[in-house]
Amino acid sequence: MSAPPELPELVVRALRMSLLQGYVQASRTETGRLLATLAATRTGTIAECGTGCGVGAAWLRSGAPKATRVITAELDPQLAHGVITMFADDDIDVMHADWSSLAQHAPFSLIFMDATSAKGWPREEIISLIDEGGMVVLDDFTPCPTWPPLDHGRVDTLRLDWLSDDRFTTVDVMVADDTSVLVAVKK
């Protein structure tokens, strides 16, 4: 647990919206604290693929320096417009669009995406959006102590590809007993 144990006000608002919407796919607090810490090291533009109710974007904005741009895209119109309204005064750019449209705002110093989104977007396209020294953060992995990494008894090819790509220095960080996050830094 990192300090302070209280959640940033921006995150509390996004979590409240998630609760009201019945949206259960929000970024976990453990992942959020890691996102805020990583965002604190970034300048330029940070992107999030898939806003949901804005919890991940709130964590990124909570950690990022003031001059760092935070942009996020959400395809679901109800969620996107709710988050646009919620973040109207919070220096977070919310797009009602498919998250692949974020490419027009690249390059990014950090891009945050869940593993499901990453499976549907060619890795080379993701890599092309990242500055040298930039980070790709992928969440929602099941922790695995073996090599090669497994998921439900099969080789986790997405995780294996990121961990073994020599263009990146990558670590699999267990943020809770049941979830891990990949942090890949472009060389």
C-alpha positions in Angstrom: 0.0 0.0 0.0 1.3 3.4 -0.9 0.6 6.6 1.0 -1.6 8.4 1.5 -4.3 5.7 1.8 -7.0 8.2 0.9 -8.1 8.2 -2.8 -7.6 11.4 -4.8 -10.9 13.3 -5.2 -10.9 12.9 -9.0 -10.7 9.1 -8.5 -13.5 9.1 -6.0 -15.8 10.9 -8.5 -14.9 8.4 -11.2 -15.5 5.4 -8.8 -18.8 7.0 -7.8 -19.8 7.2 -11.5 -18.8 3.6 -12.0 -21.0 2.5 -9.1 -24.0 4.6 -10.4 -23.6 3.1 -13.9 -23.2 -0.5 -12.6 -19.8 -0.5 -14.4 -17.6 -3.2 -12.8 -14.6 -3.0 -15.1 -13.0 0.0 -13.5 -9.2 0.0 -12.8 -8.4 -1.4 -9.4 -6.9 0.9 -6.8 -3.7 -1.1 -6.8 -3.3 -0.6 -10.5 -4.4 3.0 -10.1 -1.6 3.8 -7.6 0.9 2.3 -10.0 -0.5 4.4 -12.9 -0.3 7.6 -10.8 3.3 6.8 -9.9 4.3 6.1 -13.5 2.4 9.2 -14.7 4.4 11.3 -12.3 7.5 10.5 -14.3 6.0 11.6 -17.7 5.8 14.7 -19.8 4.2 15.3 -23.1 1.0 13.3 -23.7 -0.4 10.3 -21.9 -3.2 8.2 -23.4 -5.7 5.7 -22.1 -7.4 3.3 -24.4 -11.0 2.7 -23.2 -12.2 5.3 -20.7 -15.1 3.3 -19.1 -16.2 5.6 -16.2 -12.8 7.4 -16.1 -11.1 5.7 -13.2 -7.9 5.0 -15.0 -7.8 8.5 -16.5 -8.4 10.0 -13.0 -5.4 8.0 -11.6 -3.2 9.2 -14.5 -4.3 12.8 -14.1 -3.8 12.6 -10.3 -0.2 11.6 -10.8 0.8 13.4 -13.9 2.6 16.8 -13.8 0.3 19.8 -14.7 1.9 20.3 -18.1 1.3 16.7 -19.1 -1.7 16.2 -21.4 -4.0 13.3 -20.4 -6.3 12.0 -23.2 -8.7 9.1 -23.2 -11.1 7.6 -25.7 -14.4 5.7 -25.1 -16.7 4.2 -27.7 -19.8 3.8 -25.6 -21.7 7.1 -26.0 -23.4 7.0 -22.6 -20.1 6.4 -20.8 -18.1 8.9 -22.9 -20.6 11.7 -22.5 -20.9 11.1 -18.8 -17.1 11.2 -18.4 -16.8 14.3 -20.6 -19.2 16.1 -18.3 -17.6 14.8 -15.1 -14.1 15.8 -16.2 -15.1 19.1 -17.9 -12.9 21.2 -15.4 -10.2 18.6 -14.8 -7.7 18.9 -17.6 -8.5 15.5 -19.1 -9.4 15.3 -22.8 -12.2 12.7 -23.3 -13.0 11.6 -26.8 -16.2 9.8 -27.8 -14.5 7.6 -30.3 -12.9 4.2 -30.9 -9.7 4.1 -28.9 -7.7 3.5 -32.1 -8.5 7.2 -33.0 -6.0 8.2 -30.3 -3.3 7.6 -32.9 -3.9 11.1 -34.3 -2.6 12.5 -30.9 0.6 10.5 -30.8 3.4 10.2 -29.9 2.7 9.3 -26.3 5.1 9.2 -23.3 2.7 6.6 -21.7 -0.2 4.6 -23.1 -2.4 2.6 -20.8 -4.5 -0.2 -22.1 -6.0 -3.3 -20.8 -4.9 -6.7 -22.1 -8.1 -7.3 -23.9 -7.7 -4.1 -25.9 -4.1 -4.9 -26.7 -5.1 -8.3 -28.1 -7.2 -6.6 -30.7 -4.7 -4.0 -31.9 -1.6 -4.9 -33.7 1.5 -4.5 -31.5 3.5 -2.7 -34.2 0.8 0.0 -34.3 0.9 0.4 -30.5 4.7 0.5 -30.6 4.7 3.2 -33.3 2.7 5.5 -31.0 5.3 5.5 -28.2 8.1 8.0 -27.8 11.6 6.6 -27.2 11.7 6.1 -23.4 7.9 6.0 -23.4 5.9 3.4 -21.6 3.1 0.9 -22.5 1.2 -0.2 -19.4 -1.1 -3.2 -19.8 -3.3 -4.4 -17.0 -5.6 -7.3 -16.1 -3.1 -10.2 -16.3 -3.4 -13.2 -14.0 -0.1 -13.5 -12.0 2.0 -16.4 -13.2 5.3 -17.5 -11.6 6.4 -19.8 -14.5 8.2 -19.3 -17.8 6.8 -19.1 -20.3 3.9 -17.3 -18.7 0.6 -19.2 -18.7 -3.0 -18.2 -18.5 -5.6 -20.9 -17.9 -3.0 -23.6 -18.8 -1.9 -22.1 -22.1 1.0 -20.0 -23.0 0.0 -16.3 -22.6 1.3 -15.1 -26.0 0.4 -11.5 -25.4 2.5 -11.3 -22.2 5.2 -13.4 -23.7 5.5 -11.1 -26.7 5.8 -8.0 -24.5 8.2 -9.6 -22.1 10.5 -10.9 -24.8 10.5 -7.9 -27.2 14.1 -6.6 -27.2 12.9 -3.1 -28.1 11.5 -2.8 -24.6 12.6 -3.3 -21.0 9.5 -4.9 -19.5 8.5 -6.1 -16.1 5.4 -8.0 -14.9 4.3 -6.4 -11.7 2.0 -8.3 -9.4 -0.2 -5.5 -7.9 -2.5 -7.8 -6.0 -2.7 -11.6 -5.3 -5.0 -12.0 -8.4 -3.8 -9.4 -10.9 -0.6 -8.2 -12.5 0.4 -5.3 -14.8 3.0 -5.2 -17.5 5.1 -2.1 -17.7 7.1 -1.9 -21.0 9.6 1.0 -21.5 10.7 1.6 -25.1 14.5 1.6 -25.6 
